[in-house]
């Protein structure tokens, strides 16, 4: 299944894995001027229990634009507490990049719109 930007508006999904990690994805279109890209999103892979290999909140890897108007798009990679600025290639491409970077089996195509 090919996923396009249009498939993401209102997409939210969280899955907890047996190894104590989780993936939490939240994406929606917005006209809020704080999000010039037109998207508000979090693509999060983390641990249920933070440790020395995670950020304080359990993050192992996260893409977000929580402060897009002032900080842009960011990638957080544990254990470095400082996020890195990333270019925003579009929602579908960023979603694919996220899954390519984490060691968890992605949600199946039938799970995309659940």
N, C-alpha and C positions, 0 to 999 in steps of 0.2 A: 504494500500500500504506500503510495507516494503521499506525503503530508505536505500541505501548503500553508502559508501564513493564514489563510482564511479558516483553516481547521482549528485554530487556537483560541478564538475569542470565547472567554468564559470557561476555559479548560482548567479543571482542578482535579488533582489526584494525589493521594498519598498511599504509599505501600511500605509496610514494615517487613523486613527480611529476617530470616532465622538467625543470621549472624549478628544481630543487634544494630543493623544499619537501617536507614530508611531513605526513600526518595520522596520528596514533596515538590510538586509542580503546581504553580498557580500563574495563569496567564489571562489577561483580558485587554481588550482594546479600550482606549480612553481618549477623551478630547481634553483632558486636564492639561493645561499649559506646563505643568511640572514634568510632563513626559513628552518631549518633542517628537519622539519616535512614534507616538500614537499607541504605545504598548506599556503596560505595567506588568512586570513578571518577576518570578523567583523560580529558579531551577536549582533545587537543593538536594545534595547527597550528604548525609551525615550519620553520626552515631547517636543512639538513644542515650548513651552515657558518655559525656565528654571525658577525654583523657589527654595525655601528653601529645597524642598524634592528631588532635582535633583543635579547632578554635574553642574558645570558652563556651560557646553555645552548642557545641557538638558538630559544627560544620567541618566537613572534609573537603568539599568542593561546592561552590555555589556561584551561579551567575544571577545578577539582579541589577535593577536600575532604580533602586529605592530613592535615590537622590539624583535622578538623571539630569535635572535642570542645572545642578551645581557640580556634580561629580561624574556625570556620564554613565556609561555602562561598565559594570565591574565584574571581575572574576576573583573570588576568594578561594585560596588554596591553603589548607592547613599544612604545616603549623604556622606559616607566615601570617601575622595579624594584619598586615597591610595589603589591601586589595590592589589588583592591577587594573588599569584602564584597558578596555577592549573595544574594538570597533563592533558596531551592531550590524550584522549582515542580513538581518531579517529574522523573524521568529522561527520559521521552519529550519533554517540553517543553524541557528544557535541551538535549537533543540537537538538536532543531530550531533553537533559538536559536543554538547553536554554528555549525551549517552556514549559517544566514542571515548570520552575521557574517564569514565568511571567503570569499576570492575563488577558491575551488576547487570544482569540480563534486563534489557529494556522491557517496558510494558509491551505486550503483544498488540498488533494492529487493532484487534477487537476491543482492547482496553482503552484505546485513544480517546474515545468520546464518552467514557463512563465517568 
